[in-house]
């Protein structure tokens, strides 16, 4: 499943509008849409102002450019505003939305509740992204990932640590701790494994050191290279480019993939000897994913591979 490698969240009106403007500018720059914009109702709406915020998100979504990749994070299924979010935003905007993010998902039943709510407002084809934020949710990750409406699972680091009632120290929310504490690492691996088992996209959490761009790049690199994540959240525009750089294949990897895929194509996908190694369809799939990732991250493609990809999504 191909999604942009960065999912950018914003919930304040001026930032939501600027995020969509930045998305258009970077799509023009890279020749592909390199990040989604998810408009946030859960953290973006002030207490008592949930309905007004939902109307604002609806207006921004409806006025987004036709080529924009825009999504929405609604309130959890057990929140009083969930139904209003679905009715106002998904019910009116589902042709323009790329997905709905549902936070605090604990079980398959929560996914089914969300899917039924979308169906009831006519959004029968709108994919669900879900946020895994507790030990119970991690335990149910494979069931959740198996649901046909689920497109991606995201890991909610801070809520996950808090859900342990002090059993995980606060350092588990930091850059180093989230890649070393056994319970946090286990959760990340379970989520990534569940996604890959069912062809879904694992999306890595934010970094609390959000102003440290080197920390963002390091976290994205480790998430992608060590833990199998193919997507990551951004909560500030400055984080988008470091995520893209970290999640992108290197120039050497892109060149190798392009040459091998071309050799395979010329051999009608039969096994080939390439630089002293035997390759077949299993490795062709791997190197095709490298080219896909290069395209998703706006990396320059060798001439031989440029024809494989069409217009920006």
BELNOR-V409267 format. One record per pair of residues at least 4 apart in sequence whose C-alpha atoms are under 8 Angstrom apart, sorted by the first residue. I is the first residue (numbers start at 1). J is the second residue. D is the distance in Angstrom with one decimal. If there is no record, write none. Layout:
BEGIN
i:j:d
I:J:D
I:J:D
END
This chain:
BEGIN
i:j:d
1:199:6.6
1:200:6.5
1:201:6.9
2:292:7.7
3:201:7.8
3:231:7.9
3:296:7.5
4:33:7.0
4:34:5.2
4:35:5.0
4:36:6.4
4:231:7.1
4:296:5.7
4:297:7.4
5:34:6.8
5:35:6.4
5:230:6.1
5:231:4.1
5:232:6.3
5:243:7.7
5:244:6.8
5:247:6.9
5:296:6.8
5:297:6.9
6:34:6.9
6:35:4.7
6:36:6.4
6:231:5.5
6:232:5.1
6:233:5.8
6:234:6.7
6:240:6.7
6:243:6.6
6:244:6.9
7:35:5.6
7:36:4.8
7:37:6.2
7:38:6.8
7:231:7.2
7:232:6.1
7:233:4.8
7:234:6.0
8:19:7.9
8:35:6.6
8:36:5.9
8:37:4.9
8:38:5.9
8:233:5.8
8:234:4.5
8:235:5.9
8:236:7.5
8:237:7.7
8:240:7.4
9:37:6.1
9:38:4.9
9:39:6.1
9:40:6.4
9:233:7.2
9:234:6.1
9:235:5.2
9:236:7.7
10:15:6.0
10:16:5.4
10:19:7.5
10:37:7.6
10:38:6.6
10:39:5.5
10:40:5.7
10:44:7.3
10:235:6.6
10:236:7.9
11:15:7.0
11:16:6.1
11:39:5.6
11:40:4.5
11:41:6.5
11:43:6.8
11:44:4.0
11:45:7.2
12:16:6.0
12:44:6.0
13:17:6.3
13:56:7.7
14:18:6.1
15:19:5.9
16:20:6.6
16:37:8.0
16:39:6.4
16:60:7.9
17:21:6.4
17:60:7.2
18:22:6.0
19:23:6.1
19:37:6.6
19:237:7.4
20:24:6.4
20:37:6.6
20:64:7.4
20:68:7.3
20:70:7.9
21:25:6.4
22:26:6.1
23:27:6.0
23:33:7.1
23:34:7.7
23:35:6.9
23:36:7.7
23:37:7.5
23:68:7.5
24:28:6.3
24:33:7.8
24:68:7.1
25:29:6.3
26:30:5.9
26:33:7.2
26:34:7.3
27:31:5.5
27:32:5.0
27:33:4.6
27:34:6.6
27:312:7.4
28:32:7.3
30:34:7.6
30:297:7.9
30:298:4.7
30:299:7.5
31:298:6.5
31:311:7.8
31:312:6.1
32:295:7.1
32:296:6.6
32:297:7.8
32:298:6.2
32:311:7.4
32:312:4.3
32:313:6.5
33:69:7.6
33:296:7.2
33:312:6.0
33:313:6.0
34:244:7.6
34:296:5.7
34:297:5.5
34:298:6.6
35:69:7.8
35:240:7.7
36:69:5.3
36:70:6.0
36:71:7.3
37:69:6.4
37:70:4.9
37:71:6.1
38:70:5.8
38:71:4.4
38:72:4.9
38:73:6.5
39:57:6.7
39:70:7.4
39:71:6.1
39:72:4.6
39:73:6.2
40:44:5.2
40:45:7.6
40:72:5.9
40:73:4.9
40:74:6.9
41:45:5.2
41:50:7.4
41:53:6.9
41:54:6.7
41:57:7.8
41:72:7.2
41:73:5.7
41:74:5.2
41:75:6.4
41:85:7.9
42:73:6.4
42:74:5.7
42:75:4.8
42:76:7.8
44:53:7.7
45:49:6.1
45:50:5.2
45:53:5.5
45:54:7.9
46:50:6.4
46:53:7.9
49:53:6.2
50:54:6.2
50:81:6.8
51:55:6.3
51:81:7.6
51:84:7.1
51:85:7.6
52:56:6.3
53:57:6.2
54:58:6.1
54:84:7.8
54:85:5.9
54:88:6.6
54:89:6.6
55:59:6.2
55:88:6.8
55:89:7.4
56:60:6.2
57:61:6.0
57:72:7.9
57:89:7.0
58:62:6.1
58:88:6.8
58:89:5.0
58:92:7.3
58:93:6.7
59:63:6.2
60:64:6.1
61:70:7.0
61:93:6.7
61:96:7.1
61:97:7.5
62:93:6.2
62:96:7.1
64:68:6.3
64:70:7.9
66:96:7.4
67:313:6.9
69:97:7.2
69:98:6.1
69:313:7.9
70:96:7.2
70:97:5.5
70:98:5.9
70:99:7.8
71:97:5.1
71:98:5.4
71:99:5.2
71:100:5.9
71:101:7.5
72:97:7.5
72:99:6.9
72:100:5.2
72:101:6.0
73:100:5.9
73:101:4.4
73:102:6.0
73:103:7.4
74:82:6.4
74:85:5.9
74:86:7.3
74:100:7.1
74:101:6.3
74:102:5.8
74:103:7.3
75:79:6.1
75:81:6.3
75:82:4.9
75:85:7.2
75:102:6.7
75:103:6.7
76:82:6.1
76:102:6.0
76:103:5.2
76:104:5.7
76:105:7.2
77:82:5.6
77:83:7.8
77:102:7.5
77:105:7.8
77:110:6.7
77:113:7.1
77:114:6.6
78:82:7.1
81:85:6.1
82:86:6.3
83:87:6.1
83:117:7.4
84:88:5.9
85:89:5.6
85:90:7.2
86:90:4.9
86:91:6.2
86:117:7.0
86:118:6.7
86:121:7.6
87:91:4.7
87:92:7.3
87:121:6.3
88:92:6.0
89:93:5.5
89:94:7.5
90:94:4.9
90:97:7.6
90:100:7.9
90:118:7.0
90:121:7.2
90:123:6.5
91:118:7.5
91:121:4.9
91:122:6.4
91:123:6.5
93:97:6.2
94:98:7.9
94:123:5.7
94:126:6.7
95:123:8.0
97:126:7.5
98:126:6.9
98:127:7.2
99:126:5.7
99:127:4.9
99:128:5.7
99:129:6.6
100:126:7.2
100:127:6.5
100:128:5.2
100:129:6.0
101:128:6.0
101:129:4.5
101:130:5.5
101:131:7.2
102:114:7.7
102:128:7.2
102:129:6.2
102:130:4.9
102:131:6.2
103:130:5.9
103:131:4.6
103:132:7.3
103:133:7.9
104:130:7.8
104:131:5.9
104:132:6.3
104:133:5.9
104:134:7.8
105:110:5.9
105:111:7.0
105:130:6.4
105:131:6.1
105:132:6.0
105:133:7.4
105:137:6.6
106:110:6.5
106:132:7.2
106:133:7.9
106:134:7.2
106:136:6.2
106:137:4.3
106:140:7.3
107:111:6.9
107:136:7.7
107:137:6.1
107:140:5.9
107:141:7.9
107:143:7.7
107:144:6.5
108:112:6.3
108:140:7.4
108:143:6.1
108:144:5.1
108:147:7.7
109:113:6.1
110:114:6.3
111:115:6.1
111:130:8.0
111:144:7.0
111:147:7.7
111:150:8.0
112:116:6.0
113:117:6.2
114:118:6.3
115:119:6.2
115:124:7.9
115:128:7.6
115:149:7.2
116:120:6.1
117:121:6.8
118:122:6.5
118:123:5.0
118:124:6.2
118:126:7.6
119:123:5.3
119:124:4.6
126:149:7.7
127:149:5.3
127:150:6.0
127:151:5.9
128:149:5.6
128:150:4.7
128:151:5.8
128:152:7.2
129:150:5.8
129:151:5.7
129:152:4.8
129:153:5.9
129:154:7.5
130:150:7.3
130:152:6.5
130:153:5.1
130:154:6.2
131:153:5.9
131:154:4.7
131:155:5.9
131:156:6.2
132:137:5.6
132:138:6.5
132:141:7.7
132:153:6.8
132:154:6.0
132:155:5.1
132:156:5.8
132:160:7.9
133:137:6.5
133:138:7.6
133:155:6.3
133:156:4.7
133:157:6.7
133:158:7.9
133:159:5.4
133:160:4.6
133:163:7.9
134:138:6.4
134:159:6.8
134:160:4.7
134:161:7.9
134:163:5.9
135:139:6.3
135:160:6.9
135:163:7.4
135:164:7.8
135:187:7.8
136:140:6.4
137:141:6.0
138:187:6.0
138:190:6.8
138:191:6.7
140:144:6.2
141:145:6.0
141:190:7.1
141:191:6.0
141:194:6.1
142:146:6.1
142:191:7.7
142:194:4.7
142:195:7.5
142:197:8.0
143:147:6.9
144:150:7.4
145:150:6.2
145:151:7.8
145:152:7.5
145:153:7.1
145:194:6.1
145:195:5.8
145:198:6.4
145:200:6.9
146:150:7.4
146:198:5.9
150:200:7.5
151:200:5.3
151:201:6.4
152:195:7.1
152:200:5.3
152:201:4.4
152:202:5.8
152:203:6.9
153:191:6.9
153:195:6.9
153:200:7.5
153:201:6.4
153:202:5.2
153:203:6.0
154:191:7.8
154:202:6.0
154:203:4.5
154:204:5.9
154:205:6.7
155:188:6.9
155:191:7.4
155:203:6.6
155:204:5.8
155:205:5.3
156:160:6.0
156:205:5.8
157:161:6.2
157:173:6.5
157:178:7.9
157:184:7.9
157:205:6.1
157:206:7.7
158:162:6.1
158:173:5.9
159:163:5.9
160:164:7.0
161:165:7.8
161:166:7.8
161:168:6.0
161:169:7.9
161:170:7.6
161:172:6.9
161:173:6.9
161:184:7.7
162:166:6.8
162:168:7.9
164:168:6.3
166:170:8.0
168:172:6.3
168:183:7.9
170:174:7.4
171:176:7.6
171:177:5.2
171:178:7.7
172:176:7.6
172:177:4.1
172:178:4.9
172:180:7.9
172:181:6.2
172:184:7.2
173:177:6.2
173:178:5.6
173:208:7.1
174:178:5.9
174:207:7.3
174:208:6.3
174:209:7.3
175:179:7.0
175:207:6.6
175:208:7.3
175:209:7.2
175:215:7.0
175:219:7.0
176:180:6.4
177:181:5.5
178:184:5.9
178:185:6.9
179:184:7.3
179:185:6.1
180:184:7.6
180:185:6.6
181:185:6.1
182:186:5.9
183:187:6.2
184:188:6.3
185:189:6.1
186:190:6.1
187:191:6.3
188:192:6.2
188:227:7.2
189:193:5.9
189:227:6.2
189:228:7.8
190:194:6.0
191:195:6.2
191:202:6.7
192:196:6.3
192:201:7.9
192:202:5.2
192:227:7.1
192:228:6.1
192:229:6.2
193:197:6.0
193:228:8.0
194:198:6.6
195:199:5.9
195:200:4.5
195:201:5.7
195:202:5.7
196:200:5.9
196:201:7.2
196:202:7.7
201:229:7.6
201:230:6.6
201:231:7.2
202:228:7.7
202:229:5.2
202:230:6.1
202:231:6.4
203:229:5.9
203:230:6.4
203:231:4.5
203:232:5.0
203:233:7.0
204:220:7.8
204:223:6.8
204:229:6.2
204:230:7.9
204:231:6.1
204:232:4.4
204:233:6.3
205:232:6.2
205:233:5.7
206:210:7.7
206:232:7.2
206:233:5.4
206:234:6.3
206:235:7.1
207:215:7.6
207:216:6.3
207:219:7.4
209:215:6.9
209:216:7.7
210:215:7.9
210:216:7.0
210:235:7.6
210:236:7.5
210:239:7.5
212:216:6.5
213:217:6.3
213:238:7.5
213:239:6.4
213:242:6.7
214:218:6.1
214:242:7.6
215:219:6.0
216:220:6.1
216:239:6.7
216:242:6.4
216:243:6.8
217:221:6.0
217:242:4.9
217:243:5.7
217:245:7.4
217:246:5.6
218:222:6.2
218:246:7.4
219:223:6.0
220:224:6.1
220:232:6.9
220:243:5.8
220:246:5.6
220:247:6.5
221:225:5.8
221:226:7.9
221:246:4.9
221:247:6.3
222:226:5.2
222:227:6.8
223:227:5.0
223:228:6.4
223:229:5.4
223:230:8.0
224:228:5.1
224:229:4.7
224:230:5.9
224:231:7.9
224:246:7.8
224:247:6.3
225:229:7.8
230:247:7.0
231:247:7.6
232:243:7.0
234:239:5.7
234:240:6.1
234:243:7.9
235:239:7.2
236:240:7.4
238:242:7.8
239:243:6.4
240:244:6.3
241:245:6.1
242:246:6.1
243:247:6.0
244:248:6.0
244:297:5.5
245:297:7.5
247:293:7.9
247:297:7.4
248:293:6.2
248:294:5.8
248:297:5.8
248:299:7.3
249:253:5.9
249:254:6.4
249:290:6.6
249:293:6.9
249:294:6.1
250:254:6.3
251:255:6.2
252:256:6.1
253:257:6.1
253:290:7.4
254:258:6.1
254:290:6.6
254:291:6.3
254:294:6.9
254:301:7.2
254:302:7.8
255:259:6.2
255:301:7.9
255:302:6.6
256:260:6.1
257:261:6.0
257:287:4.9
257:288:6.8
257:290:6.5
257:291:6.5
258:262:6.1
258:287:7.8
258:291:7.0
258:302:6.8
258:304:6.7
258:305:5.7
259:263:6.2
259:304:7.7
260:264:6.1
260:274:7.0
260:284:7.6
260:287:7.6
261:265:6.1
261:284:6.4
261:287:7.0
261:288:6.9
262:266:6.2
262:304:7.1
262:305:7.7
263:267:6.3
263:272:7.4
263:274:8.0
264:268:6.2
264:269:4.7
264:270:6.6
264:271:7.3
264:272:6.6
264:284:7.4
265:269:5.5
267:271:7.6
267:272:7.3
269:280:7.4
269:281:6.8
270:280:6.5
270:281:7.5
271:278:6.9
271:279:5.5
271:280:4.4
271:281:7.2
272:278:5.8
272:279:5.5
272:280:6.6
273:277:5.4
273:278:4.6
273:279:6.3
274:278:6.3
274:279:7.0
279:283:5.9
279:284:7.2
280:284:6.2
281:285:6.2
282:286:6.7
283:287:6.2
284:288:6.0
285:289:6.3
286:290:6.6
287:291:6.5
288:292:6.3
289:293:6.1
290:294:6.2
291:295:6.3
291:301:7.9
291:305:7.9
292:296:6.1
293:297:6.2
294:298:6.2
294:299:5.1
294:300:7.5
294:301:7.2
295:299:6.0
295:300:7.7
295:301:7.4
295:309:7.7
301:305:6.1
301:306:5.9
302:306:6.4
303:307:7.8
305:309:8.0
END
